[in-house]
Amino acid sequence: MKENVLIDKSVAFAARVIKLNQYLTKDKKEHIISKQIIRSGTSIGANIHEANYGQSKADFISKMHIALKETAETEYWLKLLKLSGYITEDMSRSLLSDCLEIKRLLIASINTAKENK
């Protein structure tokens, strides 16, 4: 059940990151950080999807850890975008809230998988 919620949230977050990338490149003419955040922000969901087809419990945990790392990277880029003035406080707060929720769900899922190993 949690994996489905996690998949849904990660796909919705990836869509928001794509829209953020469009905003950054078209309105702000920012191309460096926007490339970084689109890679890490969309990679979260891709790794979660891949984890669900893992060959073993260890493979599942490994892919979920990669998704967690991508979440941490995305969090970094969002903070940097806010501090550099490319996004507003409200945009930052909303995107970071979603990112941190996915992070918490990933940690819980990884811990559960390790306990059931």
DRENLO-53514 format. One record per residue: x, y, z of N, C-alpha, C, O in turn; residue in one letter; residue number from 1; chain. Coordinates in pm, 1 decimal, m for minus. Each point is the difference from the previous one (the first is absolute). Layout:
<zators>
<zator <X; Y; Z>; <X; Y; Z>; <X; Y; Z>; <X; Y; Z>; 'A'; NUM; 'A'>
...
</zators>
This chain:
<zators>
<zator <81.8; m119.6; 0.0>; <m81.8; 119.6; 0.0>; <86.4; 126.3; 0.0>; <m24.3; 92.0; m78.1>; 'M'; 1; 'A'>
<zator <125.3; m87.5; 165.8>; <85.4; 117.9; 5.2>; <72.4; 23.8; m131.0>; <19.5; 114.5; m40.7>; 'K'; 2; 'A'>
<zator <20.7; m222.5; m25.8>; <70.6; 15.6; m126.9>; <m89.0; 70.0; m102.6>; <48.9; 80.4; m79.3>; 'E'; 3; 'A'>
<zator <m180.0; m110.3; 80.0>; <m91.1; 66.0; m93.3>; <m11.1; 148.7; 30.4>; <1.2; 82.1; m91.7>; 'N'; 4; 'A'>
<zator <m11.8; m47.2; 217.5>; <m4.2; 140.0; 40.0>; <131.1; 66.4; m40.1>; <0.8; 112.3; m50.5>; 'V'; 5; 'A'>
<zator <107.2; m180.8; 72.7>; <131.8; 52.4; m33.1>; <14.8; 20.5; m151.2>; <53.1; 101.6; m44.9>; 'L'; 6; 'A'>
<zator <m99.6; m197.1; m30.9>; <4.1; 13.8; m146.9>; <m84.0; 119.4; m43.8>; <45.9; 82.5; m79.1>; 'I'; 7; 'A'>
<zator <m167.4; m72.9; 129.5>; <m88.2; 110.4; m37.9>; <62.0; 135.3; 34.5>; <m1.3; 92.2; m81.5>; 'D'; 8; 'A'>
<zator <54.9; m81.2; 201.5>; <60.2; 126.4; 43.5>; <125.3; 32.6; m80.0>; <24.1; 116.3; m32.6>; 'K'; 9; 'A'>
<zator <55.8; m217.4; 0.6>; <122.7; 26.3; m75.0>; <m29.4; 40.4; m144.3>; <71.5; 82.8; m56.4>; 'S'; 10; 'A'>
<zator <m174.9; m139.7; m3.5>; <m38.3; 37.7; m136.0>; <m55.1; 143.6; m0.2>; <33.9; 79.5; m87.6>; 'V'; 11; 'A'>
<zator <m117.9; m47.4; 184.6>; <m54.7; 135.6; 9.8>; <113.0; 101.0; 23.8>; <m0.8; 109.5; m56.2>; 'A'; 12; 'A'>
<zator <97.0; m147.4; 139.1>; <113.7; 88.5; 26.5>; <83.6; 19.3; m126.2>; <43.0; 111.5; m29.5>; 'F'; 13; 'A'>
<zator <m20.0; m218.6; m44.5>; <76.3; 9.7; m125.0>; <m68.8; 95.8; m97.0>; <66.9; 78.4; m67.4>; 'A'; 14; 'A'>
<zator <m198.7; m84.1; 59.7>; <m74.5; 91.6; m87.0>; <19.2; 144.9; 44.5>; <12.2; 90.0; m83.2>; 'A'; 15; 'A'>
<zator <m9.6; m68.1; 214.6>; <24.6; 135.9; 51.6>; <141.1; 46.5; m34.0>; <21.0; 116.9; m32.2>; 'R'; 16; 'A'>
<zator <75.3; m208.0; 39.1>; <138.4; 34.0; m32.2>; <12.9; 34.4; m148.7>; <75.4; 90.1; m36.7>; 'V'; 17; 'A'>
<zator <m148.0; m160.8; m47.2>; <0.9; 30.9; m143.9>; <m55.9; 140.8; m23.4>; <55.2; 76.6; m79.0>; 'I'; 18; 'A'>
<zator <m163.2; m43.4; 146.8>; <m56.2; 135.0; m11.5>; <96.6; 104.6; 54.0>; <12.7; 108.5; m56.8>; 'K'; 19; 'A'>
<zator <55.6; m141.1; 167.2>; <101.5; 90.2; 55.0>; <110.5; 22.7; m102.4>; <44.8; 113.0; m19.4>; 'L'; 20; 'A'>
<zator <m1.3; m219.7; m45.9>; <104.1; 10.9; m102.3>; <m45.7; 92.2; m113.2>; <77.3; 83.2; m47.3>; 'N'; 21; 'A'>
<zator <m200.8; m97.6; 4.3>; <m53.2; 87.0; m105.3>; <1.2; 146.5; 44.7>; <37.5; 89.0; m76.3>; 'Q'; 22; 'A'>
<zator <m78.5; m66.0; 199.4>; <0.1; 135.6; 56.2>; <142.1; 56.7; 5.3>; <24.0; 114.0; m39.8>; 'Y'; 23; 'A'>
<zator <69.2; m194.9; 89.2>; <137.4; 47.5; 13.3>; <63.4; 32.0; m134.7>; <68.5; 101.3; m14.2>; 'L'; 24; 'A'>
<zator <m90.8; m186.1; m83.2>; <64.9; 20.9; m129.9>; <m67.5; 109.8; m81.9>; <67.7; 77.5; m67.5>; 'T'; 25; 'A'>
<zator <m200.5; m70.5; 73.0>; <m70.9; 99.0; m81.6>; <m6.2; 137.4; 66.9>; <31.1; 101.1; m63.0>; 'K'; 26; 'A'>
<zator <m70.6; m97.1; 188.5>; <m20.0; 128.4; 67.9>; <127.2; 56.5; 61.7>; <22.4; 121.0; m3.8>; 'D'; 27; 'A'>
<zator <60.0; m206.5; 60.0>; <119.5; 45.9; 70.5>; <128.4; m15.6; m81.1>; <106.1; 47.3; 41.0>; 'K'; 28; 'A'>
<zator <m116.1; m113.3; m155.4>; <116.6; m24.7; m87.5>; <113.8; m69.2; 75.0>; <117.6; 28.7; m22.8>; 'K'; 29; 'A'>
<zator <m154.4; m119.8; 112.1>; <96.4; m76.3; 79.3>; <6.5; m140.5; m57.2>; <m102.8; m66.7; m11.2>; 'E'; 30; 'A'>
<zator <222.5; 20.3; m25.6>; <11.4; m129.0; m68.2>; <88.8; m101.1; 73.6>; <m12.4; m119.9; m24.7>; 'H'; 31; 'A'>
<zator <98.9; 163.0; 111.6>; <93.4; m91.1; 66.1>; <m69.7; m76.5; 113.7>; <m5.6; m123.0; m0.8>; 'I'; 32; 'A'>
<zator <m46.6; 197.1; 96.9>; <m65.6; m64.3; 115.4>; <m128.0; m70.5; m44.5>; <m35.7; m104.5; 54.4>; 'I'; 33; 'A'>
<zator <m32.8; 161.1; m152.8>; <m124.3; m62.8; m46.8>; <26.8; m139.0; m56.9>; <m82.5; m90.0; 15.6>; 'S'; 34; 'A'>
<zator <196.4; 71.6; m81.0>; <35.3; m133.5; m50.8>; <29.0; m95.8; 115.1>; <m36.8; m117.4; m4.3>; 'K'; 35; 'A'>
<zator <102.6; 169.0; 106.1>; <32.9; m83.9; 115.1>; <m126.4; m45.5; 73.4>; <m14.5; m117.5; 33.7>; 'Q'; 36; 'A'>
<zator <m76.2; 211.8; m9.6>; <m118.7; m34.1; 78.5>; <m96.6; m88.5; m78.9>; <m70.8; m81.8; 58.8>; 'I'; 37; 'A'>
<zator <67.4; 97.3; m189.9>; <m89.7; m87.1; m76.6>; <53.3; m143.0; 0.4>; <m77.7; m95.5; 2.6>; 'I'; 38; 'A'>
<zator <208.6; 81.0; m5.2>; <57.8; m135.4; 6.0>; <m27.7; m66.0; 134.6>; <m49.5; m112.6; 6.5>; 'R'; 39; 'A'>
<zator <82.0; 184.2; 100.5>; <m17.9; m60.8; 132.3>; <m147.4; m12.3; 37.0>; <m40.9; m101.2; 56.9>; 'S'; 40; 'A'>
<zator <m39.3; 202.7; m88.3>; <m141.1; m0.7; 38.7>; <m84.3; m104.5; m70.3>; <m94.7; m53.4; 57.8>; 'G'; 41; 'A'>
<zator <129.0; 23.8; m183.2>; <m74.5; m103.5; m72.3>; <58.3; m139.1; 24.9>; <m68.6; m100.7; m17.3>; 'T'; 42; 'A'>
<zator <193.7; 95.9; 57.4>; <65.5; m127.4; 28.7>; <m56.4; m67.8; 124.6>; <5.6; m122.4; 12.7>; 'S'; 43; 'A'>
<zator <m59.5; 201.8; 78.4>; <m57.5; m55.7; 123.3>; <m105.0; m104.9; m35.1>; <9.7; m115.6; 41.3>; 'I'; 44; 'A'>
<zator <m109.3; 157.1; m117.5>; <m109.4; m90.1; m37.1>; <45.4; m114.8; m87.6>; <m48.9; m112.1; 13.4>; 'G'; 45; 'A'>
<zator <142.6; 139.7; m103.2>; <50.4; m106.7; m87.1>; <64.3; m110.7; 82.5>; <m19.5; m118.0; m29.0>; 'A'; 46; 'A'>
<zator <95.1; 154.4; 130.1>; <64.4; m100.8; 84.6>; <m99.9; m73.4; 88.7>; <15.9; m119.0; 26.9>; 'N'; 47; 'A'>
<zator <m118.4; 190.0; 18.2>; <m105.1; m65.6; 78.9>; <m73.0; m102.6; m86.6>; <m26.1; m111.7; 44.6>; 'I'; 48; 'A'>
<zator <m6.7; 149.6; m167.5>; <m64.0; m93.3; m92.8>; <89.3; m120.9; m24.1>; <m46.2; m114.0; 4.0>; 'H'; 49; 'A'>
<zator <172.8; 139.1; m28.7>; <93.7; m109.0; m25.8>; <13.6; m90.8; 121.6>; <11.6; m121.7; m14.6>; 'E'; 50; 'A'>
<zator <m13.0; 179.3; 133.7>; <12.8; m79.6; 123.2>; <m111.4; m102.9; 11.7>; <22.3; m110.5; 49.6>; 'A'; 51; 'A'>
<zator <m140.3; 145.7; m94.3>; <m113.2; m91.9; 10.0>; <14.3; m122.0; m89.6>; <m76.1; m95.8; 12.7>; 'N'; 52; 'A'>
<zator <171.6; 98.8; m101.8>; <28.1; m114.2; m86.3>; <137.2; m58.8; 29.6>; <59.3; m67.5; m84.1>; 'Y'; 53; 'A'>
<zator <m9.9; 93.8; 204.1>; <130.8; m50.3; 39.8>; <5.2; m151.5; m0.8>; <m100.9; m67.9; 18.5>; 'G'; 54; 'A'>
<zator <220.3; 17.0; m40.1>; <19.0; m144.4; m6.0>; <1.0; m64.3; 137.9>; <m18.2; m121.0; 13.3>; 'Q'; 55; 'A'>
<zator <39.4; 202.1; 87.8>; <5.5; m51.8; 136.7>; <m33.9; 112.7; 96.5>; <m12.7; 115.6; m40.6>; 'S'; 56; 'A'>
<zator <m1.6; m148.7; 166.2>; <m24.4; 101.0; 103.2>; <118.4; 95.9; 7.0>; <m18.2; 120.5; 17.6>; 'K'; 57; 'A'>
<zator <140.0; m173.9; m31.4>; <119.8; 84.8; 2.3>; <0.7; 96.9; m118.0>; <39.3; 115.7; 14.9>; 'A'; 58; 'A'>
<zator <m82.3; m162.1; m130.9>; <m7.5; 86.0; m118.3>; <m104.0; 110.0; 21.9>; <23.5; 115.7; m34.8>; 'D'; 59; 'A'>
<zator <m137.7; m151.9; 92.3>; <m103.6; 97.1; 32.6>; <54.4; 108.6; 92.3>; <m18.9; 119.1; m25.0>; 'F'; 60; 'A'>
<zator <86.1; m160.7; 130.9>; <55.6; 94.5; 97.5>; <104.2; 89.8; m66.0>; <4.3; 120.3; 25.5>; 'I'; 61; 'A'>
<zator <78.8; m178.9; m109.5>; <103.8; 76.9; m68.7>; <m61.2; 109.5; m88.3>; <45.0; 114.6; 3.1>; 'S'; 62; 'A'>
<zator <m146.3; m149.6; m80.7>; <m64.8; 98.3; m87.7>; <m72.1; 107.9; 81.0>; <m2.1; 116.7; m39.1>; 'K'; 63; 'A'>
<zator <m56.3; m156.0; 150.9>; <m66.7; 98.3; 84.6>; <102.3; 95.3; 61.8>; <m28.4; 118.3; 18.8>; 'M'; 64; 'A'>
<zator <147.0; m169.6; 12.5>; <107.7; 87.0; 50.5>; <44.3; 99.2; m107.5>; <29.1; 115.6; 30.6>; 'H'; 65; 'A'>
<zator <m23.9; m159.4; m153.8>; <35.2; 91.0; m109.8>; <m106.9; 109.2; m10.4>; <33.1; 117.4; m16.4>; 'I'; 66; 'A'>
<zator <m159.5; m154.8; 25.8>; <m108.4; 98.2; m2.7>; <14.4; 98.9; 116.2>; <m24.8; 119.5; m16.3>; 'A'; 67; 'A'>
<zator <64.6; m169.5; 132.5>; <21.2; 85.9; 116.5>; <113.5; 98.9; m24.4>; <m10.2; 117.0; 36.7>; 'L'; 68; 'A'>
<zator <117.7; m163.7; m98.4>; <111.4; 89.5; m34.0>; <m45.0; 108.2; m98.0>; <37.4; 116.4; 14.2>; 'K'; 69; 'A'>
<zator <m117.2; m154.4; m112.7>; <m50.4; 96.5; m97.5>; <m91.9; 102.2; 67.8>; <m4.0; 116.7; m39.1>; 'E'; 70; 'A'>
<zator <m68.9; m161.5; 140.2>; <m85.4; 90.8; 75.3>; <84.9; 103.0; 73.9>; <m32.4; 118.8; 1.8>; 'T'; 71; 'A'>
<zator <140.4; m165.0; 58.6>; <90.5; 91.6; 70.8>; <61.7; 100.7; m97.4>; <12.1; 118.1; 32.4>; 'A'; 72; 'A'>
<zator <26.4; m164.1; m150.1>; <56.8; 91.0; m99.7>; <m103.8; 103.1; m44.8>; <31.0; 118.5; m12.8>; 'E'; 73; 'A'>
<zator <m152.2; m163.4; m10.4>; <m106.9; 91.0; m42.1>; <m26.0; 104.4; 108.2>; <m20.1; 117.7; m29.7>; 'T'; 74; 'A'>
<zator <20.6; m161.3; 153.7>; <m17.8; 92.2; 112.9>; <108.2; 109.0; m3.1>; <m29.2; 117.5; 22.4>; 'E'; 75; 'A'>
<zator <152.1; m156.6; m50.0>; <110.9; 94.4; m9.6>; <m25.8; 103.7; m109.7>; <13.7; 120.1; 23.1>; 'Y'; 76; 'A'>
<zator <m51.5; m167.5; m143.4>; <m22.6; 92.3; m111.6>; <m115.4; 94.8; 29.1>; <6.0; 117.2; m37.1>; 'W'; 77; 'A'>
<zator <m110.3; m165.5; 102.3>; <m113.0; 87.0; 35.2>; <43.6; 109.3; 96.8>; <m38.6; 116.0; m15.1>; 'L'; 78; 'A'>
<zator <118.4; m152.7; 113.6>; <50.3; 100.3; 94.9>; <88.0; 102.2; m70.7>; <m8.5; 119.6; 28.0>; 'K'; 79; 'A'>
<zator <91.9; m165.7; m118.3>; <87.9; 89.6; m74.6>; <m80.0; 94.7; m89.9>; <32.0; 118.5; m9.4>; 'L'; 80; 'A'>
<zator <m134.8; m169.9; m55.8>; <m84.7; 84.1; m84.6>; <m67.4; 109.8; 81.9>; <m12.6; 113.4; m46.2>; 'L'; 81; 'A'>
<zator <m30.2; m146.7; 166.5>; <m62.7; 99.8; 86.8>; <103.1; 103.4; 44.1>; <m24.4; 120.3; m9.3>; 'K'; 82; 'A'>
<zator <138.0; m166.3; 56.6>; <102.7; 92.2; 49.2>; <54.7; 91.5; m109.4>; <41.0; 112.7; 27.8>; 'L'; 83; 'A'>
<zator <m40.5; m159.9; m149.2>; <51.4; 80.6; m111.4>; <m107.5; 88.7; m62.8>; <28.8; 77.7; m91.0>; 'S'; 84; 'A'>
<zator <m152.1; m89.1; 139.2>; <m107.3; 86.1; m47.0>; <m70.0; m46.3; m126.7>; <m78.6; 75.4; m57.5>; 'G'; 85; 'A'>
<zator <105.0; m196.3; 13.1>; <m66.7; m49.2; m120.7>; <m144.1; m42.7; 26.3>; <m84.2; 6.4; m89.5>; 'Y'; 86; 'A'>
<zator <55.8; m50.1; 212.4>; <m137.8; m34.0; 35.2>; <m38.6; 73.9; 128.0>; <85.5; 37.1; 80.5>; 'I'; 87; 'A'>
<zator <m213.9; m16.9; m64.1>; <m49.6; 72.9; 116.6>; <m0.8; m89.2; 124.1>; <16.5; m121.7; m8.5>; 'T'; 88; 'A'>
<zator <m35.7; 184.2; 121.0>; <m12.2; m71.8; 127.2>; <m116.5; m98.3; m5.4>; <12.5; m113.5; 46.0>; 'E'; 89; 'A'>
<zator <m125.4; 156.0; m101.5>; <m118.0; m86.6; m9.4>; <26.0; m121.1; m90.2>; <m36.4; m112.5; 34.0>; 'D'; 90; 'A'>
<zator <99.2; 136.6; m148.3>; <33.2; m110.5; m90.5>; <93.3; m97.9; 69.6>; <m19.1; m121.4; m6.3>; 'M'; 91; 'A'>
<zator <119.2; 175.5; 71.9>; <97.8; m82.7; 69.7>; <m66.6; m83.6; 108.6>; <23.4; m120.5; 9.6>; 'S'; 92; 'A'>
<zator <m105.3; 184.0; 70.7>; <m66.4; m67.7; 111.3>; <m85.9; m115.4; m50.2>; <3.7; m109.7; 55.7>; 'R'; 93; 'A'>
<zator <m80.9; 134.6; m160.9>; <m89.5; m101.1; m54.7>; <76.8; m118.5; m59.1>; <m31.8; m115.7; 27.8>; 'S'; 94; 'A'>
<zator <132.6; 145.6; m109.1>; <79.5; m107.2; m61.6>; <80.5; m77.3; 105.1>; <7.6; m122.7; m5.0>; 'L'; 95; 'A'>
<zator <51.6; 194.6; 99.1>; <76.3; m67.5; 105.7>; <m89.5; m87.5; 86.7>; <40.8; m107.9; 42.9>; 'L'; 96; 'A'>
<zator <m161.9; 153.8; m17.4>; <m94.7; m79.3; 78.6>; <m27.0; m134.2; m67.4>; <1.8; m104.4; 65.2>; 'S'; 97; 'A'>
<zator <m26.9; 107.8; m195.3>; <m22.9; m124.0; m74.7>; <124.6; m87.9; m0.9>; <m8.6; m121.5; 18.3>; 'D'; 98; 'A'>
<zator <123.0; 183.0; m39.3>; <126.2; m73.8; m4.4>; <27.4; m68.7; 134.1>; <38.8; m116.7; 3.9>; 'C'; 99; 'A'>
<zator <m59.2; 189.5; 105.0>; <25.4; m55.8; 132.7>; <m100.8; m108.3; 37.0>; <33.4; m93.7; 72.5>; 'L'; 100; 'A'>
<zator <m156.3; 105.8; m121.7>; <m98.9; m106.0; 23.8>; <42.7; m128.9; m70.7>; <m10.4; m108.6; 57.0>; 'E'; 101; 'A'>
<zator <57.6; 120.7; m178.9>; <49.7; m116.7; m73.4>; <120.5; m58.9; 73.0>; <13.4; m121.9; 10.2>; 'I'; 102; 'A'>
<zator <73.0; 207.8; 39.8>; <117.4; m44.6; 75.1>; <m41.7; m82.9; 123.1>; <55.4; m107.0; 25.3>; 'K'; 103; 'A'>
<zator <m153.0; 157.8; 49.9>; <m48.3; m73.3; 118.0>; <m60.3; m135.3; m38.3>; <24.4; m100.5; 66.7>; 'R'; 104; 'A'>
<zator <m102.6; 98.5; m173.7>; <m60.3; m125.1; m45.9>; <106.7; m99.9; m46.3>; <m10.5; m120.0; 25.6>; 'L'; 105; 'A'>
<zator <112.0; 171.0; m93.3>; <109.7; m88.0; m43.5>; <72.5; m60.8; 119.4>; <27.7; m119.9; 2.0>; 'L'; 106; 'A'>
<zator <2.4; 202.0; 96.1>; <69.6; m49.5; 119.5>; <m83.9; m106.3; 69.9>; <52.0; m103.6; 41.4>; 'I'; 107; 'A'>
<zator <m181.5; 129.3; m28.3>; <m89.3; m97.9; 63.9>; <m5.2; m129.4; m80.1>; <2.7; m108.8; 57.6>; 'A'; 108; 'A'>
<zator <m10.1; 119.7; m189.4>; <m5.7; m117.9; m86.1>; <129.5; m80.9; 7.3>; <m3.3; m122.8; 6.8>; 'S'; 109; 'A'>
<zator <116.0; 191.7; m8.3>; <129.8; m66.9; 10.5>; <11.6; m70.5; 134.2>; <43.4; m115.0; 6.2>; 'I'; 110; 'A'>
<zator <m82.0; 183.1; 101.4>; <7.6; m61.4; 133.2>; <m89.7; m122.5; 10.8>; <39.2; m101.3; 58.1>; 'N'; 111; 'A'>
<zator <m158.7; 110.3; m113.6>; <m92.4; m114.9; 1.5>; <59.2; m116.4; m78.2>; <m3.6; m114.3; 45.6>; 'T'; 112; 'A'>
<zator <57.8; 143.3; m162.6>; <59.3; m105.3; m81.7>; <116.9; m66.0; 71.2>; <17.5; m121.5; m9.5>; 'A'; 113; 'A'>
<zator <62.3; 199.4; 80.3>; <113.7; m56.6; 73.8>; <m47.0; m87.5; 115.5>; <59.5; m103.9; 28.4>; 'K'; 114; 'A'>
<zator <m166.4; 146.4; 37.7>; <m55.0; m78.7; 111.8>; <m57.0; m131.9; m48.9>; <8.0; m100.5; 70.5>; 'E'; 115; 'A'>
<zator <m64.7; 99.2; m188.8>; <m63.7; m120.0; m55.6>; <94.6; m82.9; m84.5>; <m43.5; m92.5; m68.5>; 'N'; 116; 'A'>
<zator <169.4; 123.4; 72.1>; <99.3; m68.0; m83.3>; <24.0; m141.9; 46.2>; <80.9; m71.3; m59.3>; 'K'; 117; 'A'>
</zators>
